[in-house]
């Protein structure tokens, strides 16, 4: 049921892009898949680190990830580095002028996911793209985001 509700929320409106079996709607400006690199596995040790500006976006992401994966993902505020944890970083940062107000940059590696945006709208859309890119392997009950770079 929870997957059905999430699917309803993500009904196609504009374009789509497929990355290793993952569809992101609307289609980001640029997606680069890192072939051969391990993706980011979301697990019980995953933590979201954010600054105060994007606290509400981080809380929304944590709620959706909990519904999707069943893991309770804590949100830490401030410049916190957690070397033993798998970290999703949501960061307010000036990004190139050619990226619109609702734009974001997302980098995914085996150790971290970093979403950078200059405004809350961009952080929100970055979080929604992260959710859509999460691949569930029902055989092993794993949730993985492929290693990639997104600019939107």
CNS distance restraints for C-alpha pairs under 8 A (distance, minus, plus):
assign (resid   1 and name CA) (resid   5 and name CA) 6.35 0.50 0.50
assign (resid   2 and name CA) (resid   6 and name CA) 6.22 0.50 0.50
assign (resid   2 and name CA) (resid  67 and name CA) 6.57 0.50 0.50
assign (resid   2 and name CA) (resid  68 and name CA) 7.08 0.50 0.50
assign (resid   3 and name CA) (resid   7 and name CA) 6.06 0.50 0.50
assign (resid   3 and name CA) (resid  68 and name CA) 6.85 0.50 0.50
assign (resid   4 and name CA) (resid   8 and name CA) 6.26 0.50 0.50
assign (resid   5 and name CA) (resid   9 and name CA) 6.43 0.50 0.50
assign (resid   6 and name CA) (resid  10 and name CA) 6.46 0.50 0.50
assign (resid   6 and name CA) (resid  68 and name CA) 7.92 0.50 0.50
assign (resid   7 and name CA) (resid  11 and name CA) 6.50 0.50 0.50
assign (resid  10 and name CA) (resid  25 and name CA) 7.35 0.50 0.50
assign (resid  10 and name CA) (resid 132 and name CA) 7.90 0.50 0.50
assign (resid  11 and name CA) (resid  25 and name CA) 7.98 0.50 0.50
assign (resid  12 and name CA) (resid  16 and name CA) 7.43 0.50 0.50
assign (resid  12 and name CA) (resid  25 and name CA) 5.95 0.50 0.50
assign (resid  12 and name CA) (resid  26 and name CA) 7.11 0.50 0.50
assign (resid  13 and name CA) (resid  25 and name CA) 7.14 0.50 0.50
assign (resid  13 and name CA) (resid  26 and name CA) 6.68 0.50 0.50
assign (resid  14 and name CA) (resid  25 and name CA) 6.76 0.50 0.50
assign (resid  14 and name CA) (resid  26 and name CA) 5.15 0.50 0.50
assign (resid  14 and name CA) (resid  27 and name CA) 7.21 0.50 0.50
assign (resid  15 and name CA) (resid  25 and name CA) 6.01 0.50 0.50
assign (resid  15 and name CA) (resid  26 and name CA) 4.92 0.50 0.50
assign (resid  15 and name CA) (resid  27 and name CA) 4.85 0.50 0.50
assign (resid  16 and name CA) (resid  23 and name CA) 6.12 0.50 0.50
assign (resid  16 and name CA) (resid  24 and name CA) 5.50 0.50 0.50
assign (resid  16 and name CA) (resid  25 and name CA) 4.79 0.50 0.50
assign (resid  16 and name CA) (resid  26 and name CA) 5.46 0.50 0.50
assign (resid  16 and name CA) (resid  27 and name CA) 4.42 0.50 0.50
assign (resid  17 and name CA) (resid  22 and name CA) 7.73 0.50 0.50
assign (resid  17 and name CA) (resid  23 and name CA) 5.30 0.50 0.50
assign (resid  17 and name CA) (resid  24 and name CA) 5.27 0.50 0.50
assign (resid  17 and name CA) (resid  25 and name CA) 6.88 0.50 0.50
assign (resid  17 and name CA) (resid  26 and name CA) 7.75 0.50 0.50
assign (resid  17 and name CA) (resid  27 and name CA) 5.17 0.50 0.50
assign (resid  17 and name CA) (resid  28 and name CA) 7.30 0.50 0.50
assign (resid  18 and name CA) (resid  22 and name CA) 5.05 0.50 0.50
assign (resid  18 and name CA) (resid  23 and name CA) 4.39 0.50 0.50
assign (resid  18 and name CA) (resid  24 and name CA) 6.54 0.50 0.50
assign (resid  19 and name CA) (resid  23 and name CA) 6.43 0.50 0.50
assign (resid  19 and name CA) (resid  24 and name CA) 8.00 0.50 0.50
assign (resid  19 and name CA) (resid  33 and name CA) 7.06 0.50 0.50
assign (resid  19 and name CA) (resid 133 and name CA) 7.62 0.50 0.50
assign (resid  19 and name CA) (resid 146 and name CA) 7.91 0.50 0.50
assign (resid  20 and name CA) (resid 146 and name CA) 7.40 0.50 0.50
assign (resid  21 and name CA) (resid 135 and name CA) 7.98 0.50 0.50
assign (resid  22 and name CA) (resid 132 and name CA) 6.89 0.50 0.50
assign (resid  22 and name CA) (resid 133 and name CA) 5.34 0.50 0.50
assign (resid  22 and name CA) (resid 134 and name CA) 7.39 0.50 0.50
assign (resid  22 and name CA) (resid 135 and name CA) 6.84 0.50 0.50
assign (resid  23 and name CA) (resid 132 and name CA) 6.51 0.50 0.50
assign (resid  23 and name CA) (resid 133 and name CA) 6.69 0.50 0.50
assign (resid  24 and name CA) (resid  28 and name CA) 7.42 0.50 0.50
assign (resid  24 and name CA) (resid 129 and name CA) 5.97 0.50 0.50
assign (resid  24 and name CA) (resid 132 and name CA) 5.67 0.50 0.50
assign (resid  24 and name CA) (resid 133 and name CA) 6.50 0.50 0.50
assign (resid  25 and name CA) (resid 129 and name CA) 7.44 0.50 0.50
assign (resid  25 and name CA) (resid 132 and name CA) 7.84 0.50 0.50
assign (resid  28 and name CA) (resid 150 and name CA) 6.97 0.50 0.50
assign (resid  28 and name CA) (resid 151 and name CA) 6.50 0.50 0.50
assign (resid  28 and name CA) (resid 152 and name CA) 4.82 0.50 0.50
assign (resid  29 and name CA) (resid 150 and name CA) 7.74 0.50 0.50
assign (resid  29 and name CA) (resid 151 and name CA) 5.86 0.50 0.50
assign (resid  29 and name CA) (resid 152 and name CA) 4.76 0.50 0.50
assign (resid  30 and name CA) (resid 150 and name CA) 5.69 0.50 0.50
assign (resid  30 and name CA) (resid 151 and name CA) 5.11 0.50 0.50
assign (resid  30 and name CA) (resid 152 and name CA) 6.48 0.50 0.50
assign (resid  31 and name CA) (resid 148 and name CA) 7.01 0.50 0.50
assign (resid  31 and name CA) (resid 149 and name CA) 5.78 0.50 0.50
assign (resid  31 and name CA) (resid 150 and name CA) 4.58 0.50 0.50
assign (resid  31 and name CA) (resid 151 and name CA) 6.57 0.50 0.50
assign (resid  32 and name CA) (resid 148 and name CA) 5.45 0.50 0.50
assign (resid  32 and name CA) (resid 149 and name CA) 5.11 0.50 0.50
assign (resid  32 and name CA) (resid 150 and name CA) 6.48 0.50 0.50
assign (resid  33 and name CA) (resid 146 and name CA) 7.42 0.50 0.50
assign (resid  33 and name CA) (resid 147 and name CA) 6.20 0.50 0.50
assign (resid  33 and name CA) (resid 148 and name CA) 4.31 0.50 0.50
assign (resid  33 and name CA) (resid 149 and name CA) 6.56 0.50 0.50
assign (resid  34 and name CA) (resid 146 and name CA) 7.86 0.50 0.50
assign (resid  34 and name CA) (resid 147 and name CA) 5.30 0.50 0.50
assign (resid  34 and name CA) (resid 148 and name CA) 5.15 0.50 0.50
assign (resid  34 and name CA) (resid 149 and name CA) 7.75 0.50 0.50
assign (resid  35 and name CA) (resid 147 and name CA) 7.60 0.50 0.50
assign (resid  37 and name CA) (resid 109 and name CA) 7.50 0.50 0.50
assign (resid  37 and name CA) (resid 110 and name CA) 7.46 0.50 0.50
assign (resid  37 and name CA) (resid 147 and name CA) 6.14 0.50 0.50
assign (resid  38 and name CA) (resid 109 and name CA) 6.96 0.50 0.50
assign (resid  38 and name CA) (resid 110 and name CA) 5.33 0.50 0.50
assign (resid  38 and name CA) (resid 146 and name CA) 7.10 0.50 0.50
assign (resid  38 and name CA) (resid 147 and name CA) 6.22 0.50 0.50
assign (resid  39 and name CA) (resid 108 and name CA) 6.98 0.50 0.50
assign (resid  39 and name CA) (resid 109 and name CA) 5.71 0.50 0.50
assign (resid  39 and name CA) (resid 110 and name CA) 4.84 0.50 0.50
assign (resid  39 and name CA) (resid 144 and name CA) 6.04 0.50 0.50
assign (resid  39 and name CA) (resid 145 and name CA) 5.38 0.50 0.50
assign (resid  39 and name CA) (resid 146 and name CA) 4.23 0.50 0.50
assign (resid  39 and name CA) (resid 147 and name CA) 4.39 0.50 0.50
assign (resid  40 and name CA) (resid  86 and name CA) 7.96 0.50 0.50
assign (resid  40 and name CA) (resid 108 and name CA) 6.61 0.50 0.50
assign (resid  40 and name CA) (resid 109 and name CA) 5.77 0.50 0.50
assign (resid  40 and name CA) (resid 110 and name CA) 4.36 0.50 0.50
assign (resid  40 and name CA) (resid 111 and name CA) 6.28 0.50 0.50
assign (resid  40 and name CA) (resid 112 and name CA) 6.59 0.50 0.50
assign (resid  40 and name CA) (resid 113 and name CA) 7.21 0.50 0.50
assign (resid  40 and name CA) (resid 144 and name CA) 5.42 0.50 0.50
assign (resid  40 and name CA) (resid 145 and name CA) 5.09 0.50 0.50
assign (resid  40 and name CA) (resid 146 and name CA) 6.45 0.50 0.50
assign (resid  40 and name CA) (resid 147 and name CA) 6.73 0.50 0.50
assign (resid  41 and name CA) (resid  86 and name CA) 7.97 0.50 0.50
assign (resid  41 and name CA) (resid 110 and name CA) 7.13 0.50 0.50
assign (resid  41 and name CA) (resid 142 and name CA) 7.11 0.50 0.50
assign (resid  41 and name CA) (resid 143 and name CA) 5.73 0.50 0.50
assign (resid  41 and name CA) (resid 144 and name CA) 4.32 0.50 0.50
assign (resid  41 and name CA) (resid 145 and name CA) 6.47 0.50 0.50
assign (resid  42 and name CA) (resid  46 and name CA) 5.96 0.50 0.50
assign (resid  42 and name CA) (resid  86 and name CA) 7.44 0.50 0.50
assign (resid  42 and name CA) (resid 142 and name CA) 7.51 0.50 0.50
assign (resid  42 and name CA) (resid 143 and name CA) 5.46 0.50 0.50
assign (resid  42 and name CA) (resid 144 and name CA) 6.00 0.50 0.50
assign (resid  42 and name CA) (resid 145 and name CA) 7.77 0.50 0.50
assign (resid  43 and name CA) (resid  71 and name CA) 6.70 0.50 0.50
assign (resid  43 and name CA) (resid  86 and name CA) 7.89 0.50 0.50
assign (resid  43 and name CA) (resid 142 and name CA) 7.87 0.50 0.50
assign (resid  43 and name CA) (resid 143 and name CA) 7.44 0.50 0.50
assign (resid  44 and name CA) (resid  71 and name CA) 5.61 0.50 0.50
assign (resid  44 and name CA) (resid  72 and name CA) 6.98 0.50 0.50
assign (resid  44 and name CA) (resid  73 and name CA) 7.20 0.50 0.50
assign (resid  45 and name CA) (resid  73 and name CA) 7.86 0.50 0.50
assign (resid  45 and name CA) (resid  85 and name CA) 5.49 0.50 0.50
assign (resid  45 and name CA) (resid  86 and name CA) 6.07 0.50 0.50
assign (resid  46 and name CA) (resid  73 and name CA) 6.09 0.50 0.50
assign (resid  46 and name CA) (resid  74 and name CA) 7.70 0.50 0.50
assign (resid  46 and name CA) (resid  85 and name CA) 5.86 0.50 0.50
assign (resid  46 and name CA) (resid  86 and name CA) 4.54 0.50 0.50
assign (resid  46 and name CA) (resid  87 and name CA) 5.65 0.50 0.50
assign (resid  46 and name CA) (resid  88 and name CA) 7.32 0.50 0.50
assign (resid  47 and name CA) (resid  73 and name CA) 5.60 0.50 0.50
assign (resid  47 and name CA) (resid  74 and name CA) 5.33 0.50 0.50
assign (resid  47 and name CA) (resid  75 and name CA) 6.17 0.50 0.50
assign (resid  47 and name CA) (resid  76 and name CA) 7.34 0.50 0.50
assign (resid  47 and name CA) (resid  85 and name CA) 6.64 0.50 0.50
assign (resid  47 and name CA) (resid  86 and name CA) 6.27 0.50 0.50
assign (resid  47 and name CA) (resid  87 and name CA) 5.02 0.50 0.50
assign (resid  47 and name CA) (resid  88 and name CA) 6.16 0.50 0.50
assign (resid  48 and name CA) (resid  58 and name CA) 6.88 0.50 0.50
assign (resid  48 and name CA) (resid  62 and name CA) 7.45 0.50 0.50
assign (resid  48 and name CA) (resid  73 and name CA) 6.89 0.50 0.50
assign (resid  48 and name CA) (resid  74 and name CA) 6.20 0.50 0.50
assign (resid  48 and name CA) (resid  75 and name CA) 4.73 0.50 0.50
assign (resid  48 and name CA) (resid  76 and name CA) 6.14 0.50 0.50
assign (resid  48 and name CA) (resid  87 and name CA) 5.82 0.50 0.50
assign (resid  48 and name CA) (resid  88 and name CA) 4.64 0.50 0.50
assign (resid  48 and name CA) (resid  89 and name CA) 5.82 0.50 0.50
assign (resid  48 and name CA) (resid  90 and name CA) 7.28 0.50 0.50
assign (resid  49 and name CA) (resid  58 and name CA) 7.93 0.50 0.50
assign (resid  49 and name CA) (resid  75 and name CA) 5.87 0.50 0.50
assign (resid  49 and name CA) (resid  76 and name CA) 4.80 0.50 0.50
assign (resid  49 and name CA) (resid  77 and name CA) 5.84 0.50 0.50
assign (resid  49 and name CA) (resid  78 and name CA) 7.11 0.50 0.50
assign (resid  49 and name CA) (resid  79 and name CA) 7.57 0.50 0.50
assign (resid  49 and name CA) (resid  80 and name CA) 6.67 0.50 0.50
assign (resid  49 and name CA) (resid  87 and name CA) 6.90 0.50 0.50
assign (resid  49 and name CA) (resid  88 and name CA) 6.17 0.50 0.50
assign (resid  49 and name CA) (resid  89 and name CA) 4.86 0.50 0.50
assign (resid  49 and name CA) (resid  90 and name CA) 6.23 0.50 0.50
assign (resid  50 and name CA) (resid  54 and name CA) 6.35 0.50 0.50
assign (resid  50 and name CA) (resid  55 and name CA) 6.32 0.50 0.50
assign (resid  50 and name CA) (resid  58 and name CA) 6.76 0.50 0.50
assign (resid  50 and name CA) (resid  75 and name CA) 7.34 0.50 0.50
assign (resid  50 and name CA) (resid  76 and name CA) 6.35 0.50 0.50
assign (resid  50 and name CA) (resid  77 and name CA) 5.05 0.50 0.50
assign (resid  50 and name CA) (resid  78 and name CA) 6.09 0.50 0.50
assign (resid  50 and name CA) (resid  79 and name CA) 7.48 0.50 0.50
assign (resid  50 and name CA) (resid  89 and name CA) 5.88 0.50 0.50
assign (resid  50 and name CA) (resid  90 and name CA) 4.78 0.50 0.50
assign (resid  50 and name CA) (resid  91 and name CA) 5.78 0.50 0.50
assign (resid  51 and name CA) (resid  55 and name CA) 6.45 0.50 0.50
assign (resid  51 and name CA) (resid  77 and name CA) 5.34 0.50 0.50
assign (resid  51 and name CA) (resid  78 and name CA) 4.99 0.50 0.50
assign (resid  51 and name CA) (resid  79 and name CA) 7.04 0.50 0.50
assign (resid  51 and name CA) (resid  90 and name CA) 7.22 0.50 0.50
assign (resid  51 and name CA) (resid  91 and name CA) 6.17 0.50 0.50
assign (resid  51 and name CA) (resid  92 and name CA) 7.02 0.50 0.50
assign (resid  52 and name CA) (resid  77 and name CA) 6.26 0.50 0.50
assign (resid  52 and name CA) (resid  78 and name CA) 6.92 0.50 0.50
assign (resid  53 and name CA) (resid  92 and name CA) 6.91 0.50 0.50
assign (resid  53 and name CA) (resid 120 and name CA) 7.66 0.50 0.50
assign (resid  54 and name CA) (resid  58 and name CA) 6.19 0.50 0.50
assign (resid  54 and name CA) (resid  90 and name CA) 6.99 0.50 0.50
assign (resid  54 and name CA) (resid  91 and name CA) 7.22 0.50 0.50
assign (resid  54 and name CA) (resid  92 and name CA) 7.05 0.50 0.50
assign (resid  54 and name CA) (resid 120 and name CA) 6.34 0.50 0.50
assign (resid  54 and name CA) (resid 123 and name CA) 7.13 0.50 0.50
assign (resid  55 and name CA) (resid  59 and name CA) 6.22 0.50 0.50
assign (resid  55 and name CA) (resid  77 and name CA) 7.21 0.50 0.50
assign (resid  56 and name CA) (resid  60 and name CA) 6.27 0.50 0.50
assign (resid  57 and name CA) (resid  61 and name CA) 6.24 0.50 0.50
assign (resid  57 and name CA) (resid 120 and name CA) 7.27 0.50 0.50
assign (resid  57 and name CA) (resid 123 and name CA) 6.67 0.50 0.50
assign (resid  57 and name CA) (resid 124 and name CA) 5.80 0.50 0.50
assign (resid  57 and name CA) (resid 127 and name CA) 7.64 0.50 0.50
assign (resid  58 and name CA) (resid  62 and name CA) 6.13 0.50 0.50
assign (resid  58 and name CA) (resid  75 and name CA) 6.76 0.50 0.50
assign (resid  58 and name CA) (resid  90 and name CA) 6.93 0.50 0.50
assign (resid  59 and name CA) (resid  63 and name CA) 6.22 0.50 0.50
assign (resid  59 and name CA) (resid  75 and name CA) 6.81 0.50 0.50
assign (resid  60 and name CA) (resid  64 and name CA) 6.28 0.50 0.50
assign (resid  61 and name CA) (resid  65 and name CA) 6.02 0.50 0.50
assign (resid  61 and name CA) (resid 127 and name CA) 6.09 0.50 0.50
assign (resid  61 and name CA) (resid 128 and name CA) 7.86 0.50 0.50
assign (resid  62 and name CA) (resid  66 and name CA) 6.09 0.50 0.50
assign (resid  62 and name CA) (resid  72 and name CA) 7.46 0.50 0.50
assign (resid  62 and name CA) (resid  73 and name CA) 5.51 0.50 0.50
assign (resid  62 and name CA) (resid  74 and name CA) 7.05 0.50 0.50
assign (resid  62 and name CA) (resid  75 and name CA) 7.18 0.50 0.50
assign (resid  63 and name CA) (resid  67 and name CA) 6.36 0.50 0.50
assign (resid  63 and name CA) (resid  73 and name CA) 7.94 0.50 0.50
assign (resid  64 and name CA) (resid  68 and name CA) 6.10 0.50 0.50
assign (resid  64 and name CA) (resid 131 and name CA) 7.70 0.50 0.50
assign (resid  65 and name CA) (resid  69 and name CA) 5.78 0.50 0.50
assign (resid  65 and name CA) (resid  70 and name CA) 7.42 0.50 0.50
assign (resid  65 and name CA) (resid  71 and name CA) 7.23 0.50 0.50
assign (resid  65 and name CA) (resid  72 and name CA) 7.93 0.50 0.50
assign (resid  65 and name CA) (resid  73 and name CA) 7.28 0.50 0.50
assign (resid  65 and name CA) (resid 131 and name CA) 7.25 0.50 0.50
assign (resid  66 and name CA) (resid  70 and name CA) 4.75 0.50 0.50
assign (resid  66 and name CA) (resid  71 and name CA) 5.04 0.50 0.50
assign (resid  66 and name CA) (resid  72 and name CA) 5.44 0.50 0.50
assign (resid  66 and name CA) (resid  73 and name CA) 6.65 0.50 0.50
assign (resid  67 and name CA) (resid  71 and name CA) 7.98 0.50 0.50
assign (resid  69 and name CA) (resid 143 and name CA) 6.95 0.50 0.50
assign (resid  76 and name CA) (resid  80 and name CA) 7.22 0.50 0.50
assign (resid  82 and name CA) (resid  86 and name CA) 7.93 0.50 0.50
assign (resid  82 and name CA) (resid  87 and name CA) 7.30 0.50 0.50
assign (resid  86 and name CA) (resid 111 and name CA) 5.75 0.50 0.50
assign (resid  86 and name CA) (resid 112 and name CA) 5.98 0.50 0.50
assign (resid  87 and name CA) (resid 111 and name CA) 6.89 0.50 0.50
assign (resid  87 and name CA) (resid 112 and name CA) 4.91 0.50 0.50
assign (resid  87 and name CA) (resid 113 and name CA) 6.50 0.50 0.50
assign (resid  88 and name CA) (resid 112 and name CA) 5.64 0.50 0.50
assign (resid  88 and name CA) (resid 113 and name CA) 4.65 0.50 0.50
assign (resid  88 and name CA) (resid 114 and name CA) 5.93 0.50 0.50
assign (resid  88 and name CA) (resid 115 and name CA) 7.80 0.50 0.50
assign (resid  89 and name CA) (resid 112 and name CA) 7.36 0.50 0.50
assign (resid  89 and name CA) (resid 113 and name CA) 6.05 0.50 0.50
assign (resid  89 and name CA) (resid 114 and name CA) 4.66 0.50 0.50
assign (resid  89 and name CA) (resid 115 and name CA) 6.10 0.50 0.50
assign (resid  90 and name CA) (resid 114 and name CA) 6.14 0.50 0.50
assign (resid  90 and name CA) (resid 115 and name CA) 4.98 0.50 0.50
assign (resid  90 and name CA) (resid 116 and name CA) 6.19 0.50 0.50
assign (resid  90 and name CA) (resid 123 and name CA) 7.15 0.50 0.50
assign (resid  91 and name CA) (resid 114 and name CA) 7.50 0.50 0.50
assign (resid  91 and name CA) (resid 115 and name CA) 6.23 0.50 0.50
assign (resid  91 and name CA) (resid 116 and name CA) 4.96 0.50 0.50
assign (resid  91 and name CA) (resid 117 and name CA) 6.58 0.50 0.50
assign (resid  92 and name CA) (resid 116 and name CA) 5.94 0.50 0.50
assign (resid  92 and name CA) (resid 117 and name CA) 5.34 0.50 0.50
assign (resid  92 and name CA) (resid 118 and name CA) 5.35 0.50 0.50
assign (resid  92 and name CA) (resid 119 and name CA) 7.05 0.50 0.50
assign (resid  93 and name CA) (resid 116 and name CA) 5.99 0.50 0.50
assign (resid  93 and name CA) (resid 117 and name CA) 5.65 0.50 0.50
assign (resid  93 and name CA) (resid 118 and name CA) 5.10 0.50 0.50
assign (resid  94 and name CA) (resid 117 and name CA) 6.90 0.50 0.50
assign (resid  94 and name CA) (resid 118 and name CA) 5.07 0.50 0.50
assign (resid  95 and name CA) (resid  99 and name CA) 7.04 0.50 0.50
assign (resid  95 and name CA) (resid 104 and name CA) 7.85 0.50 0.50
assign (resid  95 and name CA) (resid 116 and name CA) 7.62 0.50 0.50
assign (resid  95 and name CA) (resid 117 and name CA) 6.57 0.50 0.50
assign (resid  95 and name CA) (resid 118 and name CA) 6.20 0.50 0.50
assign (resid  99 and name CA) (resid 103 and name CA) 5.46 0.50 0.50
assign (resid  99 and name CA) (resid 104 and name CA) 7.39 0.50 0.50
assign (resid  99 and name CA) (resid 152 and name CA) 6.85 0.50 0.50
assign (resid 101 and name CA) (resid 118 and name CA) 6.93 0.50 0.50
assign (resid 101 and name CA) (resid 119 and name CA) 6.08 0.50 0.50
assign (resid 101 and name CA) (resid 121 and name CA) 7.01 0.50 0.50
assign (resid 101 and name CA) (resid 122 and name CA) 6.46 0.50 0.50
assign (resid 102 and name CA) (resid 117 and name CA) 7.93 0.50 0.50
assign (resid 102 and name CA) (resid 119 and name CA) 6.65 0.50 0.50
assign (resid 102 and name CA) (resid 120 and name CA) 7.51 0.50 0.50
assign (resid 102 and name CA) (resid 121 and name CA) 4.68 0.50 0.50
assign (resid 102 and name CA) (resid 122 and name CA) 3.90 0.50 0.50
assign (resid 102 and name CA) (resid 123 and name CA) 7.65 0.50 0.50
assign (resid 102 and name CA) (resid 125 and name CA) 7.10 0.50 0.50
assign (resid 103 and name CA) (resid 117 and name CA) 6.54 0.50 0.50
assign (resid 103 and name CA) (resid 118 and name CA) 7.88 0.50 0.50
assign (resid 103 and name CA) (resid 121 and name CA) 7.50 0.50 0.50
assign (resid 103 and name CA) (resid 122 and name CA) 4.53 0.50 0.50
assign (resid 103 and name CA) (resid 123 and name CA) 7.83 0.50 0.50
assign (resid 103 and name CA) (resid 125 and name CA) 7.47 0.50 0.50
assign (resid 103 and name CA) (resid 126 and name CA) 7.85 0.50 0.50
assign (resid 103 and name CA) (resid 151 and name CA) 7.58 0.50 0.50
assign (resid 103 and name CA) (resid 152 and name CA) 5.03 0.50 0.50
assign (resid 104 and name CA) (resid 115 and name CA) 6.80 0.50 0.50
assign (resid 104 and name CA) (resid 116 and name CA) 5.63 0.50 0.50
assign (resid 104 and name CA) (resid 117 and name CA) 4.60 0.50 0.50
assign (resid 104 and name CA) (resid 118 and name CA) 7.55 0.50 0.50
assign (resid 104 and name CA) (resid 122 and name CA) 5.00 0.50 0.50
assign (resid 104 and name CA) (resid 123 and name CA) 6.46 0.50 0.50
assign (resid 104 and name CA) (resid 125 and name CA) 7.41 0.50 0.50
assign (resid 104 and name CA) (resid 126 and name CA) 5.90 0.50 0.50
assign (resid 104 and name CA) (resid 150 and name CA) 7.97 0.50 0.50
assign (resid 104 and name CA) (resid 151 and name CA) 6.15 0.50 0.50
assign (resid 104 and name CA) (resid 152 and name CA) 5.43 0.50 0.50
assign (resid 105 and name CA) (resid 114 and name CA) 7.98 0.50 0.50
assign (resid 105 and name CA) (resid 115 and name CA) 5.74 0.50 0.50
assign (resid 105 and name CA) (resid 116 and name CA) 5.18 0.50 0.50
assign (resid 105 and name CA) (resid 117 and name CA) 6.53 0.50 0.50
assign (resid 105 and name CA) (resid 126 and name CA) 7.39 0.50 0.50
assign (resid 105 and name CA) (resid 149 and name CA) 7.50 0.50 0.50
assign (resid 105 and name CA) (resid 150 and name CA) 5.68 0.50 0.50
assign (resid 105 and name CA) (resid 151 and name CA) 4.71 0.50 0.50
assign (resid 105 and name CA) (resid 152 and name CA) 6.46 0.50 0.50
assign (resid 106 and name CA) (resid 113 and name CA) 7.09 0.50 0.50
assign (resid 106 and name CA) (resid 114 and name CA) 5.56 0.50 0.50
assign (resid 106 and name CA) (resid 115 and name CA) 4.43 0.50 0.50
assign (resid 106 and name CA) (resid 116 and name CA) 6.37 0.50 0.50
assign (resid 106 and name CA) (resid 126 and name CA) 6.84 0.50 0.50
assign (resid 106 and name CA) (resid 148 and name CA) 7.97 0.50 0.50
assign (resid 106 and name CA) (resid 149 and name CA) 5.67 0.50 0.50
assign (resid 106 and name CA) (resid 150 and name CA) 5.00 0.50 0.50
assign (resid 106 and name CA) (resid 151 and name CA) 6.60 0.50 0.50
assign (resid 107 and name CA) (resid 113 and name CA) 5.69 0.50 0.50
assign (resid 107 and name CA) (resid 114 and name CA) 5.26 0.50 0.50
assign (resid 107 and name CA) (resid 115 and name CA) 6.67 0.50 0.50
assign (resid 107 and name CA) (resid 147 and name CA) 7.63 0.50 0.50
assign (resid 107 and name CA) (resid 148 and name CA) 5.97 0.50 0.50
assign (resid 107 and name CA) (resid 149 and name CA) 4.55 0.50 0.50
assign (resid 107 and name CA) (resid 150 and name CA) 6.49 0.50 0.50
assign (resid 108 and name CA) (resid 112 and name CA) 6.14 0.50 0.50
assign (resid 108 and name CA) (resid 113 and name CA) 4.48 0.50 0.50
assign (resid 108 and name CA) (resid 114 and name CA) 6.58 0.50 0.50
assign (resid 108 and name CA) (resid 145 and name CA) 7.30 0.50 0.50
assign (resid 108 and name CA) (resid 146 and name CA) 7.01 0.50 0.50
assign (resid 108 and name CA) (resid 147 and name CA) 4.79 0.50 0.50
assign (resid 108 and name CA) (resid 148 and name CA) 5.16 0.50 0.50
assign (resid 108 and name CA) (resid 149 and name CA) 6.33 0.50 0.50
assign (resid 109 and name CA) (resid 113 and name CA) 6.31 0.50 0.50
assign (resid 109 and name CA) (resid 146 and name CA) 7.81 0.50 0.50
assign (resid 109 and name CA) (resid 147 and name CA) 4.94 0.50 0.50
assign (resid 109 and name CA) (resid 148 and name CA) 7.09 0.50 0.50
assign (resid 110 and name CA) (resid 147 and name CA) 6.89 0.50 0.50
assign (resid 115 and name CA) (resid 123 and name CA) 6.92 0.50 0.50
assign (resid 115 and name CA) (resid 126 and name CA) 6.28 0.50 0.50
assign (resid 115 and name CA) (resid 127 and name CA) 7.66 0.50 0.50
assign (resid 116 and name CA) (resid 123 and name CA) 6.89 0.50 0.50
assign (resid 117 and name CA) (resid 122 and name CA) 5.29 0.50 0.50
assign (resid 117 and name CA) (resid 123 and name CA) 5.43 0.50 0.50
assign (resid 118 and name CA) (resid 122 and name CA) 6.87 0.50 0.50
assign (resid 118 and name CA) (resid 123 and name CA) 7.82 0.50 0.50
assign (resid 119 and name CA) (resid 123 and name CA) 6.57 0.50 0.50
assign (resid 120 and name CA) (resid 124 and name CA) 6.11 0.50 0.50
assign (resid 121 and name CA) (resid 125 and name CA) 6.27 0.50 0.50
assign (resid 122 and name CA) (resid 126 and name CA) 6.04 0.50 0.50
assign (resid 123 and name CA) (resid 127 and name CA) 6.20 0.50 0.50
assign (resid 124 and name CA) (resid 128 and name CA) 6.31 0.50 0.50
assign (resid 125 and name CA) (resid 129 and name CA) 6.19 0.50 0.50
assign (resid 126 and name CA) (resid 130 and name CA) 6.23 0.50 0.50
assign (resid 127 and name CA) (resid 131 and name CA) 6.35 0.50 0.50
assign (resid 128 and name CA) (resid 132 and name CA) 6.30 0.50 0.50
assign (resid 129 and name CA) (resid 133 and name CA) 6.07 0.50 0.50
assign (resid 130 and name CA) (resid 134 and name CA) 6.35 0.50 0.50
assign (resid 130 and name CA) (resid 145 and name CA) 7.42 0.50 0.50
assign (resid 133 and name CA) (resid 145 and name CA) 5.76 0.50 0.50
assign (resid 133 and name CA) (resid 146 and name CA) 7.26 0.50 0.50
assign (resid 134 and name CA) (resid 143 and name CA) 6.26 0.50 0.50
assign (resid 134 and name CA) (resid 144 and name CA) 5.50 0.50 0.50
assign (resid 134 and name CA) (resid 145 and name CA) 4.58 0.50 0.50
assign (resid 134 and name CA) (resid 146 and name CA) 7.53 0.50 0.50
assign (resid 135 and name CA) (resid 143 and name CA) 5.56 0.50 0.50
assign (resid 135 and name CA) (resid 144 and name CA) 5.21 0.50 0.50
assign (resid 135 and name CA) (resid 145 and name CA) 6.07 0.50 0.50
assign (resid 135 and name CA) (resid 146 and name CA) 7.85 0.50 0.50
assign (resid 136 and name CA) (resid 141 and name CA) 6.74 0.50 0.50
assign (resid 136 and name CA) (resid 142 and name CA) 5.74 0.50 0.50
assign (resid 136 and name CA) (resid 143 and name CA) 4.62 0.50 0.50
assign (resid 136 and name CA) (resid 144 and name CA) 6.59 0.50 0.50
assign (resid 137 and name CA) (resid 141 and name CA) 5.40 0.50 0.50
assign (resid 137 and name CA) (resid 142 and name CA) 5.20 0.50 0.50
assign (resid 137 and name CA) (resid 143 and name CA) 6.44 0.50 0.50
assign (resid 138 and name CA) (resid 142 and name CA) 7.01 0.50 0.50
